[in-house]
Amino acid sequence: MGRPPDIPSRYVVRERPQPEAGGLGPREYWPRLADRELLQRLARSGAVLIEGPRACGKTAAARRIAASRVMLDRDASARRAAAVDPGFLLHGETPRLIDEWQLVPEIWNHVRHAVDDRAGRGHFILTGSAVPPDDITRHTGAGRIGRLRLRPMSLFELRRSTGAVSLGKLLAGNPVSGSAAELTVTELAELTCAGGWPGHLASAPGESPLSPEDAMAENRDYLGEVCRTDVRRVDGSERDPGRVGRFLQSLGRNVATCASLATLARDSAGADHALSHHTAAAYLAALTRLMVVEDQPPWAPHLRSRSRLRVAPKRHFADPSLAVAALSATPEHLLHDFEWFGMLFESLVVRDLRVYAQVSGASVHHYRDNTGLEVDAVVDAGPGRWAAFEIKLGASRTDEGARTLLKFASRVDRERCGEPAALAVIVGSGYAYTRADGIGVIPIGALGA
Protein backbone atom coordinates (compact mmCIF):
# COMPACT_ATOMS: atom_id res chain seq x y z
CA MET A 1 0.00 0.00 0.00
CA GLY A 2 3.00 2.30 0.12
CA ARG A 3 4.08 4.71 2.84
CA PRO A 4 1.30 5.90 5.18
CA PRO A 5 0.39 9.59 5.08
CA ASP A 6 2.33 12.06 7.17
CA ILE A 7 0.51 12.77 10.41
CA PRO A 8 0.39 16.36 11.71
CA SER A 9 1.73 16.43 15.25
CA ARG A 10 -1.61 17.33 16.81
CA TYR A 11 -3.29 14.17 15.49
CA VAL A 12 -2.78 10.68 16.85
CA VAL A 13 -3.65 7.74 14.63
CA ARG A 14 -5.58 5.24 16.69
CA GLU A 15 -4.92 2.07 14.70
CA ARG A 16 -6.52 -0.03 17.44
CA PRO A 17 -9.48 1.92 18.86
CA GLN A 18 -11.07 0.51 21.99
CA PRO A 19 -14.18 -1.60 21.34
CA GLU A 20 -17.60 -0.26 22.20
CA ALA A 21 -18.98 -1.37 25.56
CA GLY A 22 -20.32 -4.89 25.15
CA GLY A 23 -19.09 -5.01 21.56
CA LEU A 24 -16.56 -7.08 19.70
CA GLY A 25 -12.87 -6.25 19.48
CA PRO A 26 -11.44 -3.64 17.13
CA ARG A 27 -11.31 -4.30 13.40
CA GLU A 28 -8.18 -4.27 11.30
CA TYR A 29 -8.00 -1.05 9.29
CA TRP A 30 -7.12 -1.27 5.61
CA PRO A 31 -5.47 2.04 4.62
CA ARG A 32 -7.32 4.27 2.19
CA LEU A 33 -5.98 6.74 -0.36
CA ALA A 34 -8.28 9.36 1.18
CA ASP A 35 -6.53 9.11 4.57
CA ARG A 36 -3.96 11.71 3.59
CA GLU A 37 -6.63 14.04 2.21
CA LEU A 38 -8.55 13.83 5.48
CA LEU A 39 -5.48 14.93 7.43
CA GLN A 40 -4.75 17.72 4.96
CA ARG A 41 -8.31 19.03 5.14
CA LEU A 42 -8.34 18.95 8.93
CA ALA A 43 -5.10 20.92 8.96
CA ARG A 44 -6.67 23.76 6.96
CA SER A 45 -10.40 23.69 7.91
CA GLY A 46 -12.31 24.01 11.12
CA ALA A 47 -14.22 20.80 10.33
CA VAL A 48 -14.38 18.14 7.64
CA LEU A 49 -17.46 16.40 6.28
CA ILE A 50 -16.81 12.87 4.95
CA GLU A 51 -19.57 11.89 2.53
CA GLY A 52 -20.15 8.55 0.87
CA PRO A 53 -22.56 5.64 0.60
CA ARG A 54 -23.36 3.60 3.67
CA ALA A 55 -20.73 0.94 4.49
CA CYS A 56 -17.93 2.48 2.39
CA GLY A 57 -15.69 3.00 5.46
CA LYS A 58 -16.34 6.62 6.53
CA THR A 59 -16.57 5.89 10.25
CA ALA A 60 -13.49 3.66 10.30
CA ALA A 61 -11.41 6.30 8.51
CA ALA A 62 -12.56 9.02 10.91
CA ARG A 63 -12.15 6.98 14.10
CA ARG A 64 -8.44 6.53 13.45
CA ILE A 65 -7.78 10.17 14.29
CA ALA A 66 -10.85 11.24 16.27
CA ALA A 67 -10.17 11.96 19.95
CA SER A 68 -13.86 11.60 20.91
CA ARG A 69 -17.02 10.60 19.12
CA VAL A 70 -20.79 10.43 19.16
CA MET A 71 -22.48 7.80 16.98
CA LEU A 72 -25.91 9.17 16.14
CA ASP A 73 -27.14 6.09 14.26
CA ARG A 74 -26.42 3.87 17.28
CA ASP A 75 -27.00 6.16 20.26
CA ALA A 76 -30.67 6.97 20.75
CA SER A 77 -29.90 8.90 23.94
CA ALA A 78 -27.60 11.22 22.01
CA ARG A 79 -30.37 11.89 19.49
CA ARG A 80 -32.82 12.64 22.32
CA ALA A 81 -30.33 15.01 23.91
CA ALA A 82 -29.76 16.70 20.57
CA ALA A 83 -33.50 17.31 20.22
CA VAL A 84 -33.25 19.51 23.32
CA ASP A 85 -29.82 21.06 22.67
CA PRO A 86 -27.93 20.08 19.48
CA GLY A 87 -24.88 21.94 20.79
CA PHE A 88 -24.56 19.26 23.46
CA LEU A 89 -23.12 16.93 20.82
CA LEU A 90 -20.12 19.21 20.28
CA HIS A 91 -18.67 18.73 23.77
CA GLY A 92 -15.65 16.47 23.77
CA GLU A 93 -11.96 16.27 22.98
CA THR A 94 -11.12 17.32 19.44
CA PRO A 95 -11.07 16.33 16.69
CA ARG A 96 -14.57 15.14 17.61
CA LEU A 97 -16.37 12.69 15.35
CA ILE A 98 -20.11 13.21 14.80
CA ASP A 99 -21.17 10.11 12.92
CA GLU A 100 -24.20 10.20 10.58
CA TRP A 101 -24.76 13.86 11.37
CA GLN A 102 -27.72 14.14 8.98
CA LEU A 103 -29.87 12.34 11.56
CA VAL A 104 -29.75 15.63 13.51
CA PRO A 105 -29.57 18.20 10.69
CA GLU A 106 -29.62 21.10 13.15
CA ILE A 107 -26.10 20.16 14.21
CA TRP A 108 -24.70 21.63 10.98
CA ASN A 109 -25.20 25.25 12.01
CA HIS A 110 -23.96 24.53 15.53
CA VAL A 111 -20.74 23.11 14.08
CA ARG A 112 -20.41 26.10 11.78
CA HIS A 113 -20.79 28.57 14.65
CA ALA A 114 -18.44 26.55 16.89
CA VAL A 115 -15.77 26.68 14.18
CA ASP A 116 -16.20 30.47 14.02
CA ASP A 117 -15.90 30.80 17.79
CA ARG A 118 -12.95 28.48 18.41
CA ALA A 119 -9.33 29.19 17.60
CA GLY A 120 -7.37 26.84 15.41
CA ARG A 121 -8.50 24.15 12.94
CA GLY A 122 -9.50 20.53 12.81
CA HIS A 123 -12.16 20.59 15.53
CA PHE A 124 -14.77 18.25 14.05
CA ILE A 125 -15.17 15.33 11.66
CA LEU A 126 -18.70 14.76 10.41
CA THR A 127 -19.71 11.69 8.45
CA GLY A 128 -22.86 11.33 6.39
CA SER A 129 -24.35 8.73 4.08
CA ALA A 130 -27.27 10.85 2.88
CA VAL A 131 -27.77 14.46 1.88
CA PRO A 132 -30.44 16.15 4.07
CA PRO A 133 -33.71 17.00 2.28
CA ASP A 134 -33.12 20.74 2.26
CA ASP A 135 -29.35 20.32 1.71
CA ILE A 136 -28.47 22.88 4.36
CA THR A 137 -24.79 22.21 3.67
CA ARG A 138 -24.89 23.81 0.25
CA HIS A 139 -24.17 27.42 1.15
CA THR A 140 -23.37 27.67 4.85
CA GLY A 141 -20.13 25.72 5.23
CA ALA A 142 -17.84 27.61 2.86
CA GLY A 143 -14.54 28.47 4.49
CA ARG A 144 -15.43 26.51 7.60
CA ILE A 145 -16.23 22.91 6.71
CA GLY A 146 -14.24 21.04 4.08
CA ARG A 147 -15.68 18.13 2.14
CA LEU A 148 -14.16 14.75 1.39
CA ARG A 149 -15.87 12.12 -0.78
CA LEU A 150 -15.18 8.53 0.24
CA ARG A 151 -16.11 5.77 -2.18
CA PRO A 152 -15.91 1.99 -2.01
CA MET A 153 -12.36 0.70 -2.18
CA SER A 154 -10.37 0.61 -5.41
CA LEU A 155 -8.46 -2.46 -6.52
CA PHE A 156 -5.26 -0.83 -5.25
CA GLU A 157 -6.78 -0.34 -1.79
CA LEU A 158 -8.05 -3.93 -1.91
CA ARG A 159 -4.45 -5.00 -2.65
CA ARG A 160 -5.44 -6.46 -6.00
CA SER A 161 -3.58 -3.84 -8.06
CA THR A 162 0.14 -3.16 -7.92
CA GLY A 163 -0.35 0.56 -8.56
CA ALA A 164 2.72 0.48 -10.80
CA VAL A 165 1.06 2.85 -13.29
CA SER A 166 0.22 6.06 -11.43
CA LEU A 167 -2.65 8.23 -12.66
CA GLY A 168 -0.97 11.22 -11.03
CA LYS A 169 2.20 10.60 -13.01
CA LEU A 170 0.21 10.15 -16.22
CA LEU A 171 -1.41 13.54 -15.61
CA ALA A 172 2.09 14.96 -15.19
CA GLY A 173 2.96 13.71 -18.68
CA ASN A 174 4.91 10.58 -17.80
CA PRO A 175 4.49 7.71 -20.29
CA VAL A 176 3.06 4.33 -19.34
CA SER A 177 5.91 2.20 -18.07
CA GLY A 178 6.26 -1.55 -18.45
CA SER A 179 4.49 -3.64 -15.84
CA ALA A 180 2.51 -6.89 -15.74
CA ALA A 181 -0.80 -7.53 -14.01
CA GLU A 182 -2.37 -10.93 -14.44
CA LEU A 183 -5.89 -10.85 -13.03
CA THR A 184 -7.78 -13.69 -14.65
CA VAL A 185 -11.19 -13.06 -16.15
CA THR A 186 -12.71 -15.21 -13.39
CA GLU A 187 -10.98 -13.11 -10.73
CA LEU A 188 -12.24 -9.93 -12.39
CA ALA A 189 -15.78 -11.32 -12.40
CA GLU A 190 -15.55 -12.15 -8.69
CA LEU A 191 -14.06 -8.75 -7.83
CA THR A 192 -16.84 -7.03 -9.78
CA CYS A 193 -19.54 -9.03 -7.99
CA ALA A 194 -18.07 -8.66 -4.49
CA GLY A 195 -17.22 -4.97 -4.78
CA GLY A 196 -14.98 -2.68 -2.78
CA TRP A 197 -16.83 -2.78 0.54
CA PRO A 198 -14.53 -2.78 3.61
CA GLY A 199 -16.90 -4.97 5.59
CA HIS A 200 -16.16 -7.88 3.27
CA LEU A 201 -12.48 -7.90 4.18
CA ALA A 202 -10.68 -9.80 6.92
CA SER A 203 -11.33 -7.84 10.12
CA ALA A 204 -8.66 -9.40 12.33
CA PRO A 205 -5.31 -11.15 11.88
CA GLY A 206 -5.83 -14.73 10.79
CA GLU A 207 -9.45 -14.14 9.77
CA SER A 208 -10.59 -14.84 6.23
CA PRO A 209 -12.48 -12.34 4.09
CA LEU A 210 -16.04 -13.10 3.07
CA SER A 211 -16.36 -15.59 0.26
CA PRO A 212 -17.68 -14.19 -3.03
CA GLU A 213 -21.01 -15.89 -2.30
CA ASP A 214 -21.32 -14.32 1.15
CA ALA A 215 -20.19 -10.93 -0.15
CA MET A 216 -22.85 -11.03 -2.86
CA ALA A 217 -25.50 -11.99 -0.28
CA GLU A 218 -24.47 -8.96 1.80
CA ASN A 219 -24.75 -6.72 -1.26
CA ARG A 220 -28.27 -7.99 -1.96
CA ASP A 221 -29.21 -7.30 1.66
CA TYR A 222 -27.74 -3.80 1.29
CA LEU A 223 -29.99 -3.04 -1.67
CA GLY A 224 -32.93 -4.59 0.15
CA GLU A 225 -32.52 -2.00 2.91
CA VAL A 226 -32.26 0.73 0.29
CA CYS A 227 -35.59 -0.38 -1.18
CA ARG A 228 -37.42 -0.92 2.12
CA THR A 229 -36.09 1.89 4.27
CA ASP A 230 -33.46 4.25 2.90
CA VAL A 231 -35.32 5.69 -0.08
CA ARG A 232 -38.38 6.43 2.06
CA ARG A 233 -36.20 7.99 4.75
CA VAL A 234 -34.53 10.51 2.47
CA ASP A 235 -37.49 10.96 0.12
CA GLY A 236 -40.06 11.64 2.82
CA SER A 237 -42.74 9.68 0.91
CA GLU A 238 -44.02 6.15 1.13
CA ARG A 239 -42.39 4.14 -1.66
CA ASP A 240 -43.22 0.66 -2.89
CA PRO A 241 -40.05 -1.44 -2.32
CA GLY A 242 -40.92 -3.60 -5.31
CA ARG A 243 -41.01 -0.62 -7.66
CA VAL A 244 -37.76 0.76 -6.23
CA GLY A 245 -36.22 -2.67 -6.78
CA ARG A 246 -37.34 -2.73 -10.42
CA PHE A 247 -35.86 0.73 -10.93
CA LEU A 248 -32.56 -0.51 -9.48
CA GLN A 249 -32.71 -3.47 -11.85
CA SER A 250 -33.16 -1.08 -14.76
CA LEU A 251 -30.13 0.89 -13.62
CA GLY A 252 -28.21 -2.38 -13.39
CA ARG A 253 -29.12 -3.36 -16.93
CA ASN A 254 -28.18 0.10 -18.20
CA VAL A 255 -24.99 0.58 -16.19
CA ALA A 256 -22.25 2.54 -18.01
CA THR A 257 -24.72 3.82 -20.60
CA CYS A 258 -26.35 7.20 -21.17
CA ALA A 259 -29.84 5.76 -20.64
CA SER A 260 -32.40 8.53 -20.31
CA LEU A 261 -34.80 8.81 -17.41
CA ALA A 262 -37.62 7.90 -19.82
CA THR A 263 -35.76 4.71 -20.75
CA LEU A 264 -35.23 3.81 -17.10
CA ALA A 265 -38.88 4.45 -16.30
CA ARG A 266 -40.09 2.36 -19.25
CA ASP A 267 -37.64 -0.44 -18.44
CA SER A 268 -38.90 -0.52 -14.83
CA ALA A 269 -42.44 -1.48 -15.83
CA GLY A 270 -44.05 -4.11 -13.65
CA ALA A 271 -47.25 -6.11 -13.80
CA ASP A 272 -49.18 -3.07 -12.59
CA HIS A 273 -47.92 -0.31 -14.91
CA ALA A 274 -44.80 1.57 -15.98
CA LEU A 275 -43.26 4.13 -13.70
CA SER A 276 -44.20 7.70 -14.42
CA HIS A 277 -41.42 10.12 -15.34
CA HIS A 278 -42.06 11.97 -12.06
CA THR A 279 -41.73 8.81 -9.95
CA ALA A 280 -38.59 7.68 -11.76
CA ALA A 281 -37.05 11.13 -11.23
CA ALA A 282 -37.90 10.94 -7.51
CA TYR A 283 -36.30 7.49 -7.20
CA LEU A 284 -33.14 8.65 -8.96
CA ALA A 285 -32.95 11.78 -6.80
CA ALA A 286 -33.27 9.71 -3.62
CA LEU A 287 -30.63 7.21 -4.75
CA THR A 288 -28.31 10.08 -5.63
CA ARG A 289 -28.80 11.64 -2.20
CA LEU A 290 -28.01 8.26 -0.66
CA MET A 291 -24.89 8.20 -2.87
CA VAL A 292 -25.88 4.71 -4.03
CA VAL A 293 -25.72 5.97 -7.63
CA GLU A 294 -23.18 8.44 -8.98
CA ASP A 295 -23.62 9.54 -12.56
CA GLN A 296 -20.57 10.30 -14.70
CA PRO A 297 -20.94 13.81 -16.15
CA PRO A 298 -20.05 14.72 -19.75
CA TRP A 299 -16.84 16.56 -20.61
CA ALA A 300 -17.30 19.72 -22.63
CA PRO A 301 -14.02 20.65 -24.32
CA HIS A 302 -13.53 23.23 -27.05
CA LEU A 303 -13.60 21.39 -30.37
CA ARG A 304 -11.91 22.04 -33.69
CA SER A 305 -14.73 20.39 -35.60
CA ARG A 306 -18.41 21.27 -35.82
CA SER A 307 -19.42 18.20 -33.84
CA ARG A 308 -22.09 18.89 -31.23
CA LEU A 309 -21.59 17.57 -27.73
CA ARG A 310 -24.13 15.34 -26.04
CA VAL A 311 -24.80 16.30 -22.44
CA ALA A 312 -26.43 13.17 -21.00
CA PRO A 313 -24.60 11.62 -18.02
CA LYS A 314 -23.53 7.99 -17.87
CA ARG A 315 -25.28 5.83 -15.29
CA HIS A 316 -23.19 4.21 -12.57
CA PHE A 317 -23.71 2.81 -9.11
CA ALA A 318 -21.24 3.79 -6.40
CA ASP A 319 -19.85 0.30 -6.93
CA PRO A 320 -20.56 -2.10 -9.82
CA SER A 321 -21.34 -4.84 -7.30
CA LEU A 322 -24.65 -3.08 -6.64
CA ALA A 323 -25.63 -3.44 -10.30
CA VAL A 324 -24.87 -7.16 -9.97
CA ALA A 325 -26.85 -7.37 -6.72
CA ALA A 326 -29.86 -5.55 -8.23
CA LEU A 327 -30.18 -8.37 -10.77
CA SER A 328 -29.18 -11.18 -8.37
CA ALA A 329 -26.38 -12.11 -10.75
CA THR A 330 -23.23 -14.13 -10.07
CA PRO A 331 -19.75 -14.37 -11.59
CA GLU A 332 -21.07 -17.19 -13.76
CA HIS A 333 -23.68 -14.85 -15.24
CA LEU A 334 -20.96 -12.36 -16.13
CA LEU A 335 -18.82 -15.04 -17.74
CA HIS A 336 -21.76 -16.06 -19.94
CA ASP A 337 -22.73 -12.49 -20.89
CA PHE A 338 -19.55 -10.67 -21.89
CA GLU A 339 -21.43 -7.68 -23.26
CA TRP A 340 -22.88 -6.89 -19.83
CA PHE A 341 -19.60 -7.91 -18.16
CA GLY A 342 -17.84 -5.33 -20.31
CA MET A 343 -20.24 -2.64 -19.09
CA LEU A 344 -19.70 -3.66 -15.48
CA PHE A 345 -15.93 -3.69 -16.03
CA GLU A 346 -16.16 -0.14 -17.37
CA SER A 347 -18.08 0.84 -14.22
CA LEU A 348 -15.42 -0.79 -12.04
CA VAL A 349 -12.67 1.15 -13.83
CA VAL A 350 -14.62 4.41 -13.46
CA ARG A 351 -14.94 3.69 -9.73
CA ASP A 352 -11.18 3.24 -9.46
CA LEU A 353 -10.40 6.27 -11.63
CA ARG A 354 -12.58 8.40 -9.37
CA VAL A 355 -10.64 7.25 -6.31
CA TYR A 356 -7.27 7.84 -7.98
CA ALA A 357 -8.29 11.14 -9.61
CA GLN A 358 -9.40 12.56 -6.28
CA VAL A 359 -5.83 12.23 -5.01
CA SER A 360 -4.74 14.59 -7.82
CA GLY A 361 -7.66 16.98 -7.38
CA ALA A 362 -9.16 15.77 -10.68
CA SER A 363 -12.63 14.66 -11.77
CA VAL A 364 -13.82 11.91 -14.10
CA HIS A 365 -16.08 12.60 -17.09
CA HIS A 366 -17.05 10.94 -20.36
CA TYR A 367 -17.27 12.27 -23.92
CA ARG A 368 -20.00 11.77 -26.51
CA ASP A 369 -20.93 13.79 -29.58
CA ASN A 370 -23.56 13.76 -32.30
CA THR A 371 -21.38 11.74 -34.69
CA GLY A 372 -21.41 8.75 -32.34
CA LEU A 373 -17.84 9.23 -31.13
CA GLU A 374 -17.59 8.23 -27.46
CA VAL A 375 -14.71 8.11 -25.00
CA ASP A 376 -15.28 6.13 -21.84
CA ALA A 377 -13.40 8.33 -19.37
CA VAL A 378 -11.79 11.76 -19.42
CA VAL A 379 -9.87 12.77 -16.29
CA ASP A 380 -9.84 16.56 -15.96
CA ALA A 381 -7.25 17.96 -13.55
CA GLY A 382 -7.75 21.62 -14.44
CA PRO A 383 -6.70 23.93 -17.28
CA GLY A 384 -4.40 22.14 -19.69
CA ARG A 385 -4.22 18.91 -17.64
CA TRP A 386 -6.42 16.14 -18.97
CA ALA A 387 -6.17 12.51 -19.97
CA ALA A 388 -8.55 10.27 -21.91
CA PHE A 389 -9.13 6.53 -21.52
CA GLU A 390 -10.95 3.85 -23.42
CA ILE A 391 -11.96 0.84 -21.31
CA LYS A 392 -11.91 -2.64 -22.86
CA LEU A 393 -12.29 -5.84 -20.87
CA GLY A 394 -10.51 -7.84 -23.56
CA ALA A 395 -7.01 -6.87 -24.66
CA SER A 396 -7.94 -7.94 -28.19
CA ARG A 397 -9.91 -4.68 -28.52
CA THR A 398 -6.91 -2.46 -27.78
CA ASP A 399 -6.55 -1.37 -31.43
CA GLU A 400 -10.20 -0.29 -31.49
CA GLY A 401 -9.74 1.77 -28.35
CA ALA A 402 -6.56 3.36 -29.67
CA ARG A 403 -8.28 4.45 -32.89
CA THR A 404 -11.08 6.06 -30.90
CA LEU A 405 -8.64 7.98 -28.71
CA LEU A 406 -6.62 9.29 -31.65
CA LYS A 407 -9.78 10.41 -33.43
CA PHE A 408 -11.03 12.10 -30.27
CA ALA A 409 -7.73 13.87 -29.64
CA SER A 410 -7.77 15.25 -33.18
CA ARG A 411 -11.14 16.92 -32.50
CA VAL A 412 -10.11 18.69 -29.28
CA ASP A 413 -8.93 22.26 -29.70
CA ARG A 414 -5.51 21.86 -28.09
CA GLU A 415 -4.73 25.57 -28.22
CA ARG A 416 -7.59 26.13 -25.79
CA CYS A 417 -7.63 22.82 -23.90
CA GLY A 418 -3.95 21.94 -23.93
CA GLU A 419 -2.29 18.76 -25.10
CA PRO A 420 -3.56 15.53 -23.55
CA ALA A 421 -1.30 14.40 -20.72
CA ALA A 422 -2.12 10.80 -21.57
CA LEU A 423 -4.19 8.70 -23.95
CA ALA A 424 -4.53 5.08 -22.90
CA VAL A 425 -6.63 1.95 -23.15
CA ILE A 426 -7.40 0.28 -19.81
CA VAL A 427 -7.78 -3.50 -20.15
CA GLY A 428 -8.56 -6.43 -17.90
CA SER A 429 -5.09 -7.99 -17.72
CA GLY A 430 -1.75 -8.30 -19.45
CA TYR A 431 1.17 -5.89 -19.73
CA ALA A 432 1.38 -2.13 -19.35
CA TYR A 433 3.30 -0.46 -22.17
CA THR A 434 3.24 2.44 -24.63
CA ARG A 435 2.41 1.65 -28.24
CA ALA A 436 4.30 3.06 -31.23
CA ASP A 437 1.41 5.51 -31.84
CA GLY A 438 1.82 6.91 -28.31
CA ILE A 439 -1.29 5.25 -26.86
CA GLY A 440 -0.71 3.58 -23.51
CA VAL A 441 -2.09 0.18 -22.57
CA ILE A 442 -2.81 -0.31 -18.87
CA PRO A 443 -4.16 -3.46 -17.18
CA ILE A 444 -6.50 -2.47 -14.36
CA GLY A 445 -4.40 -4.56 -11.96
CA ALA A 446 -1.46 -2.17 -12.50
CA LEU A 447 -3.35 1.12 -12.17
CA GLY A 448 -3.05 3.28 -9.06
CA ALA A 449 -3.08 6.85 -7.81
N, C-alpha and C positions, 0 to 999 in steps of 0.2 A: 504493500500500500504506500510505500515511500515514507519520507520523514514526516512526523506529525507537525501540525501547525505550531508556530511560535506562540507562547502563552504570555500575554501581558502580565506583569508582576502582580497586579491586584487580583488576578483570577487564579483559582486553584482548580485543576481538573480533577474531578472526583470519579476516577475510573471505576471504583467499587462503592457506589452509594449504599447506605444502609437500607435494608429492606423495610417495607411498611410494616407497621405493627400487625402481627398475625399473618403476614404474607410470606411468600417464598423468598429465597435468597436473591441477591442481585444478579442481573443478567450480564453476560459478556457484551461489551460494546464493540460493534464493528465500525471503524472510523469512516466518516463521510467527507466528501470533498467540500461540503458546505461548512464544516467545522471551522475552518480558517476564516471564512466570511463572517460567521457569527461573532467571532472574537474581534474582527476588524470593525464590524458595525457597532458592537458594544463600546469599543474604544472611542468612537466618534459621535455616538448618539446617546440620548438620555435613556432610551428604551429600544428594544428590538421586538418586532412581531414576526414570528415564524409561522408561515402559512403553508398548508399542504393538505392532501387528502388524509382521512383518518387512517391510522396504522402505518404511515410512511416513516415514522421514527422521530417526530418533532420533540416529543417529551423526553426521549432518551438523549437526544442531542443537547437539549437545554439543561437537563439534570446534571450533566457532567460538570458544568461550571456554575450552576445556581447554588447560592449559599442558603437559601430558604425557599419554600414553595407552598403553594396552595393548589390543590387538584380539584377544580370545580366540578368535573364530571363524576368524581367519586365521593366528594364530601358534601353531603346534603346540609350539614350544619353550617358550612361556610357559605353556601348559597342562601340559607335563611338569614345569616348575619348580614350578608351583602344586601338583602332586601331592605334592611333597616339602615345600614350605613356602608355603602360600597367602599368607602375609603378605608374601612377596617381591613380589607384584604391586602392593603399596601404595607402593613406593618410587618417588618421582618428584616433579617440581614440581607444585604444586597450583594450581587444581583439576585432579585427575588423573582421566582418563576410563578406566573399566574397561568395555569394550564386550562385550555379550552375557555378562554376569556369571554367568548361570544355568548356563553350561557348567562352572563351578567353584563349585558352590553353597556350599562351605565359606568362600568369600571374604566372604559376608554378615556372619558373626560377627566376622571380622577387621576389616572396615570399621567395624562397630558399636563394637568396642573401641578402634579407632584414633581414632574421633570422640570417645570419652570421654576419651582420654588427651591429645589435642592441644587446644591453645587455639585460640579463634577458630571460624569457620564456613566453609562452602564448600570443604571439602577434597576431596571426591570427587563424580564424576558416574558413576552406573552406568546402563547401558542394558540392556534385556531384552525379548526378543520371545516369551518363554514363561514361565509361572509354574512354578517347580520342583515336582516331584511332592508333596513334603511341605509346600510353601508355608511355608518357614521365615521368610518376611518378614512373616507375619501379625501376630505379637505382639512381635517383638524389635526393631523399628526405631522404635517410638514415641518422639518427642522427639529422635531422632538423624538419621533418614533420611526426608526428605520425598518425596512421590510426585507425579509429573506424568504424566498420560496424554496421549500424542501419537497422533493419528489421521491418516488420509489427509487431504490438503489439501481445504479448503472451496473453493467457487467464488470467494470473495473472495481467498483466498491464491493461487488459480490465475489471478487477475486477470481473471475472467469475471463478477464482480459488482462493482458500484460501491460497495457498502457504505453507500449513502446512508440506508438505514433501519437504525438501530442497535438490536440486541436489548437492549443495556444501557440505552439511553434508553427503550425501550418498557417495560422492567421498572421504570424510574424514573417511569413514568406519562406520558411524552411521547406525543402522538398520532402516528399515521403521517403523515409529510409527503409532499408531492407529489414524485414522481420517476418517470422512465421507465426501463425495462429491456427491451430488445427482443432476447431470445434466441429464435431461431426454434425450432420444434419439432424440426427436423433437428439443430440445434446441441445442443439438450438431449439428444436421443438419443445423439449422439456423445459428449457429456460424461459421460453415464451409463455408456456402454460402456467408455470409456477410464479413467475413475476419477480419483481425486486422488493418484496415486502420483508422488512427486518424480522418480523415475527416468525418467519419460516426458517430462520437460520438457527444453528446450534446456539443455545443460550448459556451454556456453561462448558468448561473444559471436559472433554470426553463425551459430551452429548452429541447425538447425531441431529442433523437438520431434518425437517419434515421431508417425507418422501414426496415425489411429484404427485402421487394420488392424494395424499393428505393435504398438500399445499393447494391443490385444485379444489378440494372440498371446502377448505377455509375460504378460498376466493368466492365460491358460490354462496357460502353463508354471508360473506361480506355484502355481496350484491342483494341478497335477500333482505338484509337489514336496510339497505338503501331503499328498496322498494316498499317495505312495510312501514318504516319509521322515518328515515332521514329526509326523504323528499317532502313528506308532510310537515316535518319539523321546520324546515327552512322555507317552505312554500306558504305555510299558514292555511292551507286548504286540505280537505279530505281528498286523498288520491287513491284510486283503485290500484293495489299492488300488481295485479295482473296486467293492467294496461301499462304501468311503468315498466314492468318486466319485458313486455313486447317492444316497447320503445328502446330499451337497452339492447334487445336482440337486433333490432334494426340498426342501431349504431354499430353493433358488433359485425354485422354483415357488410356494413359500409365503411369500416375502419380504413383510414388512409385514403379516403376519397373525398371529393368536394360535393358530396350528396347534399341536396338542398333540404330545407326544412319540410317542404311539400313532399319530397321523396321519402323522408323519414316517417312522416305522418301516414302516408299511403302504405308504406311497407309495414307499419305497425298495426294494420287492420286485424281485428279479431273476429270472432263469431258474431259479436254484437254489431259493430260498425267501425269504420276507420276513425282514427283520431282527427279531430279538427285541427286546423292550423294553430288556433289559439292555445289548445291544450298541449300540442307538441312543443310550441314555443315555451310554455310554462314549465314543462318537464325539462327541456334543455337548459333553461335558465336556472332551475333548481339544481340540476346536476353540475352545472358550471360553478354555482355558488358553493357546492359541496366539494369542488375540485376533483370530482370523479372523472369528468371529461375536461379536456384542455385542447381546444381547437388550435390549429397551426395557421397563423395569419399569412396572407399573401405578401410577397415582396414587391415593391413598386419602384423599380429603378428607372432612371432616364434611359430611353431606348434610341438607338440610331435609326431603327426601322419605323414603319407606320403601324406596327402591330399594336393591338389594343389589349391592355392587361385585363385579366379576369380577377375579380375581387373576392370570390367565395373562399372561405376558409376550408382547410382539410380537417376531417373529423378524426379525433384521437381520444382514447381514454387516457387517464393518467398513467396507466400501465397496460400493455397489450394483454396481460393475463385476464383483465376484466372483460375484454371482448370475448376471450375464450370461455370465461365463466358464464357470460350472458347466454351463450349458446350451448352450455354444458358439453363442450368439446373436450378432446383429449389429444395428446401428442399423435396418436394414431390417426385421428381425423386430419390433422395438419399434414401428415405424411402421405395421405391419400387425396389431398386437395391442395396442390402446390400453388394454385392461383391465390387462394385465400391465405395460405402460409406466407406467400410473398408479401401480401398486404400487411399481415401481422408483423413480419420481419421488418418492414419499413417503419411500422409504428414503434417497434422496439428500438430501432436505430434512432428515431426522432427523440424518444425518451432519453437515450444516452447522450445524444447531441445537446439536448437542453441542459442536462446536468453539467456536461463539460463546458458548454458555451457560457454558462453562468459564472464559471470561474474566471473567464476572460471579460466579463461584463458585456457579453454578446447575447443576441436573441436569434431564434430559429424560425425561419419562414419557408414558404414554398413559392414557386413561380409557375404561372400558367397564363397563356395568352390566347387570342382568338384564332390563331393558326393551328392550335392543338399542341404547341410546344410546351412541355412541362418539365420542371426540374424538382426533384423530390425535396431537397432541403437547401436553403441558402442561409448561411450563418453571417449575420450582420453585426460587426463589432464597432460600428461608427463610421464616420466619413472616410472613404478610401480604404476601409478594411473589411473585406467580405470574401467568403469562400462558398463554392457551390458543390453539391454532392448529389450524385445519382445513387440509388440504393437497389442492389440486385442480390437476391438470395443466392442465385447460382453464378459462379464465376464465369460460366460460359457466355453470359450476357454482358461482359465487361465492354466489349467493342461497341455494343448498342448504347451503353451508358456514356462512353467516351464521345461518341458522335453527337449525342444530345448536348453534352456539356460544351463542346466546341461550338456548336451552332448557337447555343444560348449566349456564350461569351461574345460571339461576334455581333450579337444584337444589342448588348449593353453599351451605352455611351460611356466609354472609359475616361474621357476627358472630364466628365462630371461625376462619375461614380468611382473612378480609380481602377487600376488593374486588379483582377482577382488575385487574392493572396494564395488561393489554392483551388484547383479543380480536381475532383477525385471521385472514383466509384467505390462505394462501400459494399463489400461482399460478405458472404457467410463464413468463409474460411479460405485458407491458402496463404499466400505470401504477400507482404506489403512491398511495393516497389513503385518506381516512376517509369511510365512508358516513354517511348521515343517521342510521342507527340506532346509530352509534358503532363499528361493526365496521370494522377496517382491512383493506385489500387490499394485499398485498405481493408483487410479482414476485420470484422467487428471485434474479434477477440484480441486485436492489437491496438484498438483505439482507446485513447484516454484524454485526460484534460491537458 
